[in-house]
């Protein structure tokens, strides 16, 4: 590359600009004189001015004198100009000589620099401005692995190590883009070190490759290691600043001198510098003292510490390493890990509990073939003691014990059989065996290898399953025979609409010959055979049901009358796998009987309606007179009506008692009529069990006292209250107690119990009366059918009917247990959250 000198040579034409101007002036002067000489004044002028005598005796005219003076002035100016021009020319010639000497010196310097740059121990790459094509100067020895051609030399990846190529490319990019100088050392593929310098000068980017000697090579390697260590430290610190875990370093005195943003965030500092300057510590004084003691003993601390971060207690795994002049540490938040570990332990416990509930025996062995886990079913299947199994016996020893106990049958070659079974420890795929035990049990044995070398054994008792399969096969055969002998016609169609099976009764009911229908026939073909004797609408519905694609498959049922006079009852039932079953029953006789019964039932319903209307009318008509009778009776018993004798008072007592009984019967009839009509509404509220029982017992207290009958009330603790109609509940309990008081013997005890049972409140009343035989229990809740066996009073027979109606209206149930001579127990179950059940009332 040629380097231009900073001094330019002057062109000869430009060296004497002043001389040229002087020449022009001189020429102009001479021209003026020539013009003046050529154009002289006329003779008359001379005569006009006269002549002047000189000392030499020559007469000179005035014009000559003027002309001569002018000539002398021009000659003087020319001489002065010539002298000045000669002097200036000498100066310029001297200056040109100096410039030529300087240019010669610069040429020598350029040649010397080019000679130095072209040495074999260095090579230079020069980029001019933003040009992407560089210039190369100099050479490097080829024996160190540097190629000579320009294209091969610029392909650094071919002759430099990978790490050196990355470092060089990054440094050159920083030099050209950001003018950042660098001094690095790289290594060729042959192991030779090269020192590379990068600089910028003006608009040039220059990279210099220098071959270093042995001493300088060691220095260059040290410089490279230093650079790499600096880069590694910077990278490591950058990494620690970006990770979400607190990291710090301390000086020799234990003072904090660096922290990352995660540390600053953990100690509530604005930035890491503030955390260091304010000496904010992540852990408490005791934890730091413990860390210092551990580092003083082993120069390393690696344990778990807890502290408060952001108001929450967090657990960290702290690693702090002490050096000769400083120490550094990092804290990993393992709070979630600890939580997951606890959840894992709980999961393992739950898993163990779950396995203990399985009927299949499970045993887990480790890689050393020692028992690590077993469930209760395992100990039960093999009849082993828990203490023996908790001693972690060997798998091979267990097999030998099963053999010695006579559980496993003898094998022709026991050792080979055991080795084959235990080969699962070296297998990858699960194995499955069937063991036939000597006691007749059949076990399905699944051996599943574990990833860490252990084995899980699962023993499933197939004895019952095999028996069930045998029974199932037998049952299928029996069902097939039964189906063939059924009077009911059955046909099963698959999801494709084809016949899967049918029995002879199906063909007989539809008057089909045996050869007309067969398995695999489509339902459309069956339809064509059956439609001539039936209604096409029904078979259209059958085809739609069998071949339809509805998400919810509906069942159909009804009757179809054939042209032959038969009346068939049909039903469709969806089966698994998209199959559908059609059943047909000949109900000709039953339909005819049903029609006759319907006619009779309609007549009975009309009669029942008349009866209900009569009962309601009579009940309402009786209530008003009874109320008047009771009112007047009570009025006559007051002193304001005048004195009464003893007989009159007895008569009034009998009138009041009979009227009250009659009013109770009328009210019961009205209540039953309201329930039957479905218009009774319950007043749902919180019912206190104790209050309801107290009120009901007070109503029958006189009757119990009259016959010396004790009432034993048993309320289970926690019964509390439930949602129901309080007045109806009290009426139910009063009727039950009244019924028990009517049948309980003199001096006996009636027991009233109450307790909670799941979502129900249960009341029971038990007496030690004569009881009732079984045939009476079927009609005990019917109206107007009292059972007088042993009763003191014969009522209208509405008490238990009202009890059943009110309990079922709440959505509950009534049960009665009784036998002749063993007393009676009536149990009422109310739901804890009652609502009106009209269906139950009807």
RAKAGI-V814280 format. One record per residue. RES is the residue in three letters. OMEGA is omega in degrees with one decimal (none if undefined). Layout:
BEGIN
[[RES:OMEGA] [RES:OMEGA]]
END
This chain:
BEGIN
[[UNK:178.8] [UNK:179.0] [UNK:-179.1] [UNK:177.2] [UNK:-179.5] [UNK:-179.2] [UNK:179.6] [UNK:175.1] [UNK:178.9] [UNK:178.7] [UNK:-179.1] [UNK:-178.2] [UNK:-179.1] [UNK:-175.6] [UNK:-174.9] [UNK:178.8] [UNK:-179.1] [UNK:179.6] [UNK:179.7] [UNK:179.1] [UNK:179.0] [UNK:177.5] [UNK:179.2] [UNK:178.3] [UNK:-179.8] [UNK:178.4] [UNK:178.8] [UNK:179.4] [UNK:178.9] [UNK:178.9] [UNK:179.3] [UNK:179.0] [UNK:-179.5] [UNK:179.0] [UNK:179.8] [UNK:178.7] [UNK:-176.9] [UNK:-178.3] [UNK:178.0] [UNK:-179.1] [UNK:178.4] [UNK:-176.5] [UNK:178.8] [UNK:177.9] [UNK:179.1] [UNK:-179.4] [UNK:-177.9] [UNK:-176.8] [UNK:179.5] [UNK:-178.4] [UNK:-179.5] [UNK:179.6] [UNK:-179.7] [UNK:177.9] [UNK:-179.4] [UNK:178.5] [UNK:179.9] [UNK:178.4] [UNK:-179.1] [UNK:177.9] [UNK:-178.2] [UNK:-179.0] [UNK:177.9] [UNK:-180.0] [UNK:180.0] [UNK:-178.8] [UNK:-179.7] [UNK:179.7] [UNK:178.8] [UNK:179.3] [UNK:-179.7] [UNK:179.0] [UNK:179.0] [UNK:179.5] [UNK:178.1] [UNK:178.7] [UNK:179.3] [UNK:180.0] [UNK:177.9] [UNK:179.1] [UNK:-180.0] [UNK:179.3] [UNK:179.7] [UNK:-179.8] [UNK:179.5] [UNK:-179.6] [UNK:-179.0] [UNK:179.4] [UNK:179.4] [UNK:179.2] [UNK:-179.1] [UNK:178.2] [UNK:176.8] [UNK:179.2] [UNK:178.8] [UNK:178.8] [UNK:177.7] [UNK:179.6] [UNK:178.5] [UNK:177.6] [UNK:-179.3] [UNK:177.9] [UNK:178.7] [UNK:178.4] [UNK:179.1] [UNK:177.7] [UNK:178.6] [UNK:-179.9] [UNK:178.1] [UNK:180.0] [UNK:178.6] [UNK:179.3] [UNK:178.2] [UNK:178.7] [UNK:178.3] [UNK:-179.6] [UNK:-177.7] [UNK:175.5] [UNK:-177.3] [UNK:-177.2] [UNK:178.9] [UNK:176.9] [UNK:-172.4] [UNK:173.7] [UNK:-176.8] [UNK:172.0] [UNK:-179.7] [UNK:178.3] [UNK:179.7] [UNK:-178.4] [UNK:179.0] [UNK:179.7] [UNK:-177.4] [UNK:171.9] [UNK:-179.0] [UNK:178.9] [UNK:174.2] [UNK:-178.0] [UNK:174.2] [UNK:-178.6] [UNK:-179.0] [UNK:-176.8] [UNK:178.4] [UNK:175.5] [UNK:-179.9] [UNK:-178.8] [UNK:-179.3] [UNK:-177.2] [UNK:-176.5] [UNK:-175.2] [UNK:179.3] [UNK:-179.2] [UNK:-179.2] [UNK:174.8] [UNK:-172.9] [UNK:-177.5] [UNK:-177.9] [UNK:-174.7] [UNK:174.8] [UNK:175.3] [UNK:-173.9] [UNK:-179.6] [UNK:178.3] [UNK:179.1] [UNK:179.8] [UNK:-179.8] [UNK:-178.5] [UNK:179.3] [UNK:179.8] [UNK:-180.0] [UNK:179.5] [UNK:177.9] [UNK:177.9] [UNK:178.5] [UNK:-176.0] [UNK:-176.0] [UNK:-174.8] [UNK:179.9] [UNK:-178.1] [UNK:-178.4] [UNK:179.3] [UNK:173.7] [UNK:-177.8] [UNK:176.1] [UNK:179.1] [UNK:-176.7] [UNK:179.3] [UNK:178.4] [UNK:176.8] [UNK:177.0] [UNK:-179.8] [UNK:179.2] [UNK:175.2] [UNK:175.2] [UNK:-175.7] [UNK:178.5] [UNK:178.1] [UNK:-179.1] [UNK:173.1] [UNK:178.8] [UNK:-177.5] [UNK:178.3] [UNK:-175.6] [UNK:171.2] [UNK:-170.9] [UNK:175.4] [UNK:-173.9] [UNK:177.1] [UNK:-175.9] [UNK:175.4] [UNK:-176.3] [UNK:177.2] [UNK:-177.0] [UNK:-179.4] [UNK:179.6] [UNK:177.6] [UNK:177.7] [UNK:177.7] [UNK:179.6] [UNK:178.4] [UNK:176.7] [UNK:178.1] [UNK:178.4] [UNK:178.3] [UNK:178.2] [UNK:179.5] [UNK:-179.6] [UNK:177.7] [UNK:177.3] [UNK:177.6] [UNK:-179.0] [UNK:178.6] [UNK:178.0] [UNK:179.1] [UNK:179.6] [UNK:178.5] [UNK:175.4] [UNK:177.2] [UNK:-179.8] [UNK:177.9] [UNK:-177.4] [UNK:-178.1] [UNK:-177.7] [UNK:175.4] [UNK:-177.9] [UNK:177.1] [UNK:-176.4] [UNK:172.5] [UNK:-177.6] [UNK:178.1] [UNK:-176.1] [UNK:179.7] [UNK:179.0] [UNK:178.9] [UNK:179.8] [UNK:179.0] [UNK:175.3] [UNK:176.8] [UNK:178.9] [UNK:-178.9] [UNK:179.0] [UNK:176.6] [UNK:179.5] [UNK:178.7] [UNK:-178.4] [UNK:-179.3] [UNK:176.6] [UNK:175.1] [UNK:-178.1] [UNK:-177.7] [UNK:-178.5] [UNK:-178.9] [UNK:178.5] [UNK:178.8] [UNK:179.6] [UNK:-177.2] [UNK:179.4] [UNK:177.2] [UNK:178.4] [UNK:-176.9] [UNK:-179.9] [UNK:-176.9] [UNK:-178.2] [UNK:-176.1] [UNK:-179.6] [UNK:179.0] [UNK:-179.8] [UNK:176.5] [UNK:177.4] [UNK:177.6] [UNK:-179.4] [UNK:178.4] [UNK:179.2] [UNK:-179.9] [UNK:177.5] [UNK:-178.4] [UNK:-174.9] [UNK:179.6] [UNK:-179.3] [UNK:176.8] [UNK:-178.8] [UNK:-179.5] [UNK:178.9] [UNK:176.1] [UNK:178.6] [UNK:177.6] [UNK:-179.1] [UNK:178.4] [UNK:179.0] [UNK:179.6] [UNK:-179.1] [UNK:175.7] [UNK:-178.3] [UNK:178.8] [UNK:-177.8] [UNK:167.6] [UNK:-172.5] [UNK:174.5] [UNK:-178.1] [UNK:-176.9] [UNK:-179.5] [UNK:173.4] [UNK:-179.7] [UNK:-176.2] [UNK:-178.0] [UNK:176.4] [UNK:-179.4] [UNK:-179.0] [UNK:177.5] [UNK:-179.0] [UNK:180.0] [UNK:-179.7] [UNK:-178.5] [UNK:179.3] [UNK:179.3] [UNK:179.0] [UNK:178.2] [UNK:178.1] [UNK:178.7] [UNK:178.5] [UNK:178.0] [UNK:177.8] [UNK:178.4] [UNK:177.5] [UNK:179.4] [UNK:178.2] [UNK:178.4] [UNK:178.0] [UNK:178.2] [UNK:178.7] [UNK:178.5] [UNK:177.9] [UNK:178.9] [UNK:179.5] [UNK:177.9] [UNK:-179.6] [UNK:-178.4] [UNK:173.9] [UNK:178.4] [UNK:179.0] [UNK:-177.7] [UNK:176.6] [UNK:-178.9] [UNK:178.9] [UNK:179.4] [UNK:-177.1] [UNK:177.7] [UNK:178.0] [UNK:176.8] [UNK:-178.5] [UNK:179.7] [UNK:-179.6] [UNK:174.8] [UNK:175.9] [UNK:-176.0] [UNK:-179.9] [UNK:179.0] [UNK:179.2] [UNK:-178.6] [UNK:-178.3] [UNK:-174.9] [UNK:177.3] [UNK:-177.3] [UNK:178.9] [UNK:179.9] [UNK:-179.8] [UNK:178.3] [UNK:-179.1] [UNK:178.4] [UNK:175.1] [UNK:177.6] [UNK:-179.8] [UNK:178.9] [UNK:-178.7] [UNK:179.7] [UNK:179.0] [UNK:177.4] [UNK:178.4] [UNK:178.0] [UNK:178.9] [UNK:176.7] [UNK:179.4] [UNK:-178.1] [UNK:177.2] [UNK:178.3] [UNK:179.1] [UNK:177.5] [UNK:179.0] [UNK:177.9] [UNK:178.8] [UNK:178.7] [UNK:177.2] [UNK:-173.7] [UNK:-176.8] [UNK:-179.7] [UNK:178.9] [UNK:-179.9] [UNK:177.7] [UNK:178.5] [UNK:178.8] [UNK:-177.5] [UNK:176.8] [UNK:177.9] [UNK:178.6] [UNK:179.0] [UNK:-177.4] [UNK:177.8] [UNK:-178.1] [UNK:175.9] [UNK:178.1] [UNK:-178.5] [UNK:-179.0] [UNK:171.2] [UNK:178.2] [UNK:177.6] [UNK:-174.9] [UNK:-175.9] [UNK:-179.9] [UNK:175.9] [UNK:179.0] [UNK:176.6] [UNK:-178.1] [UNK:170.0] [UNK:-173.4] [UNK:177.7] [UNK:-180.0] [UNK:-174.7] [UNK:178.3] [UNK:177.7] [UNK:-177.2] [UNK:-176.2] [UNK:173.9] [UNK:178.3] [UNK:-177.6] [UNK:174.3] [UNK:179.0] [UNK:176.2] [UNK:-179.3] [UNK:-179.5] [UNK:-178.4] [UNK:-178.6] [UNK:-175.6] [UNK:-180.0] [UNK:-179.5] [UNK:179.5] [UNK:177.0] [UNK:178.5] [UNK:177.3] [UNK:178.5] [UNK:178.2] [UNK:-179.5] [UNK:179.5] [UNK:177.6] [UNK:-179.8] [UNK:178.6] [UNK:178.9] [UNK:179.6] [UNK:179.9] [UNK:176.8] [UNK:178.1] [UNK:179.3] [UNK:-179.1] [UNK:180.0] [UNK:-177.0] [UNK:177.5] [UNK:173.3] [UNK:179.4] [UNK:179.4] [UNK:-176.5] [UNK:174.1] [UNK:-179.9] [UNK:-179.8] [UNK:177.9] [UNK:180.0] [UNK:177.2] [UNK:177.7] [UNK:-178.0] [UNK:-177.9] [UNK:175.1] [UNK:175.3] [UNK:176.1] [UNK:179.6] [UNK:-178.1] [UNK:-179.2] [UNK:179.0] [UNK:179.1] [UNK:-178.6] [UNK:-179.0] [UNK:-179.0] [UNK:175.9] [UNK:179.3] [UNK:176.5] [UNK:-176.0] [UNK:-177.2] [UNK:-178.3] [UNK:-177.8] [UNK:-179.0] [UNK:177.9] [UNK:-177.9] [UNK:178.9] [UNK:-179.0] [UNK:-176.9] [UNK:177.7] [UNK:176.9] [UNK:176.6] [UNK:179.0] [UNK:-179.6] [UNK:179.9] [UNK:-172.4] [UNK:-175.8] [UNK:-177.9] [UNK:-177.5] [UNK:-176.8] [UNK:179.5] [UNK:-178.2] [UNK:-177.4] [UNK:-178.7] [UNK:-179.7] [UNK:173.5] [UNK:177.8] [UNK:178.3] [UNK:-178.8] [UNK:179.9] [UNK:-179.6] [UNK:-176.3] [UNK:-172.9] [UNK:-177.6] [UNK:-179.8] [UNK:-179.5] [UNK:178.1] [UNK:177.3] [UNK:-177.3] [UNK:-176.5] [UNK:175.5] [UNK:178.3] [UNK:175.3] [UNK:-179.4] [UNK:-179.8] [UNK:177.6] [UNK:-180.0] [UNK:-179.8] [UNK:178.4] [UNK:178.5] [UNK:179.7] [UNK:179.2] [UNK:173.1] [UNK:-177.0] [UNK:171.6] [UNK:-176.2] [UNK:176.0] [UNK:175.3] [UNK:-178.9] [UNK:176.3] [UNK:179.6] [UNK:177.4] [UNK:178.2] [UNK:174.7] [UNK:179.9] [UNK:-179.3] [UNK:179.7] [UNK:174.1] [UNK:177.7] [UNK:179.7] [UNK:179.1] [UNK:177.6] [UNK:-177.1] [UNK:-178.1] [UNK:-178.4] [UNK:-176.9] [UNK:177.9] [UNK:178.6] [UNK:177.0] [UNK:-179.5] [UNK:179.4] [UNK:177.9] [UNK:179.2] [UNK:178.4] [UNK:178.9] [UNK:177.6] [UNK:-179.3] [UNK:177.1] [UNK:177.6] [UNK:178.6] [UNK:178.9] [UNK:177.5] [UNK:177.8] [UNK:179.7] [UNK:177.0] [UNK:177.5] [UNK:179.7] [UNK:-179.5] [UNK:179.0] [UNK:179.7] [UNK:-179.5] [UNK:-179.5] [UNK:-177.7] [UNK:-179.1] [UNK:-178.2] [UNK:179.2] [UNK:179.1] [UNK:179.3] [UNK:-173.3] [UNK:-177.4] [UNK:177.5] [UNK:-179.3] [UNK:178.7] [UNK:178.3] [UNK:179.9] [UNK:-178.9] [UNK:-179.6] [UNK:179.8] [UNK:177.4] [UNK:178.3] [UNK:179.4] [UNK:179.8] [UNK:-179.0] [UNK:179.5] [UNK:-178.5] [UNK:-174.6] [UNK:179.6] [UNK:179.1] [UNK:-177.4] [UNK:178.8] [UNK:175.0] [UNK:-174.4] [UNK:-178.5] [UNK:178.9] [UNK:178.7] [UNK:177.2] [UNK:179.5] [UNK:179.2] [UNK:177.5] [UNK:179.2] [UNK:178.6] [UNK:-179.6] [UNK:-179.1] [UNK:-179.3] [UNK:179.6] [UNK:179.5] [UNK:178.3] [UNK:179.8] [UNK:178.2] [UNK:177.2] [UNK:179.1] [UNK:179.7] [UNK:179.3] [UNK:177.7] [UNK:179.3] [UNK:179.1] [UNK:177.9] [UNK:178.9] [UNK:178.2] [UNK:178.1] [UNK:177.6] [UNK:179.8] [UNK:-179.5] [UNK:179.0] [UNK:-176.8] [UNK:179.2] [UNK:179.0] [UNK:180.0] [UNK:175.0] [UNK:-172.8] [UNK:176.3] [UNK:177.3] [UNK:-177.5] [UNK:175.6] [UNK:-178.3] [UNK:-178.0] [UNK:-179.9] [UNK:-178.9] [UNK:-179.6] [UNK:179.6] [UNK:-179.2] [UNK:-179.2] [UNK:-179.3] [UNK:177.8] [UNK:-179.1] [UNK:-177.6] [UNK:-176.2] [UNK:-178.8] [UNK:-179.3] [UNK:179.1] [UNK:-179.2] [UNK:-178.7] [UNK:-177.3] [UNK:175.9] [UNK:179.8] [UNK:178.8] [UNK:177.0] [UNK:179.7] [UNK:-178.7] [UNK:-179.3] [UNK:179.5] [UNK:179.3] [UNK:178.1] [UNK:-179.5] [UNK:179.8] [UNK:172.9] [UNK:-176.6] [UNK:176.4] [UNK:-176.2] [UNK:-179.0] [UNK:175.2] [UNK:-172.7] [UNK:-177.4] [UNK:-179.8] [UNK:177.7] [UNK:178.2] [UNK:180.0] [UNK:178.2] [UNK:-178.8] [UNK:179.2] [UNK:178.4] [UNK:179.2] [UNK:179.8] [UNK:178.6] [UNK:178.4] [UNK:179.4] [UNK:179.7] [UNK:-179.4] [UNK:-174.4] [UNK:-176.8] [UNK:178.3] [UNK:177.4] [UNK:177.2] [UNK:179.3] [UNK:-177.7] [UNK:172.5] [UNK:-176.0] [UNK:175.3] [UNK:-176.8] [UNK:177.6] [UNK:178.3] [UNK:175.2] [UNK:177.9] [UNK:-175.9] [UNK:-176.4] [UNK:-176.8] [UNK:171.0] [UNK:-170.9] [UNK:173.2] [UNK:176.2] [UNK:177.6] [UNK:-176.3] [UNK:176.8] [UNK:-178.4] [UNK:-177.8] [UNK:-176.4] [UNK:-179.5] [UNK:-177.4] [UNK:176.1] [UNK:-175.4] [UNK:-176.1] [UNK:179.5] [UNK:-175.5] [UNK:-178.3] [UNK:-176.7] [UNK:-174.0] [UNK:-178.5] [UNK:178.4] [UNK:-175.6] [UNK:175.5] [UNK:176.9] [UNK:179.4] [UNK:177.6] [UNK:-169.4] [UNK:-173.5] [UNK:175.8] [UNK:-177.8] [UNK:-179.1] [UNK:-178.5] [UNK:177.1] [UNK:-178.6] [UNK:-179.1] [UNK:179.8] [UNK:-179.2] [UNK:-173.8] [UNK:-178.9] [UNK:176.5] [UNK:177.5] [UNK:177.6] [UNK:-178.7] [UNK:-178.0] [UNK:-177.4] [UNK:-179.8] [UNK:179.3] [UNK:175.9] [UNK:174.9] [UNK:-176.1] [UNK:-179.5] [UNK:-178.1] [UNK:177.5] [UNK:177.6] [UNK:179.0] [UNK:178.4] [UNK:-178.9] [UNK:175.3] [UNK:-177.1] [UNK:177.7] [UNK:-176.7] [UNK:177.2] [UNK:-176.5] [UNK:177.0] [UNK:178.7] [UNK:-177.6] [UNK:178.1] [UNK:-179.4] [UNK:176.4] [UNK:172.1] [UNK:-179.3] [UNK:178.2] [UNK:-172.7] [UNK:170.5] [UNK:-176.1] [UNK:177.8] [UNK:-177.2] [UNK:-178.9] [UNK:178.8] [UNK:-179.2] [UNK:-180.0] [UNK:none]]
END
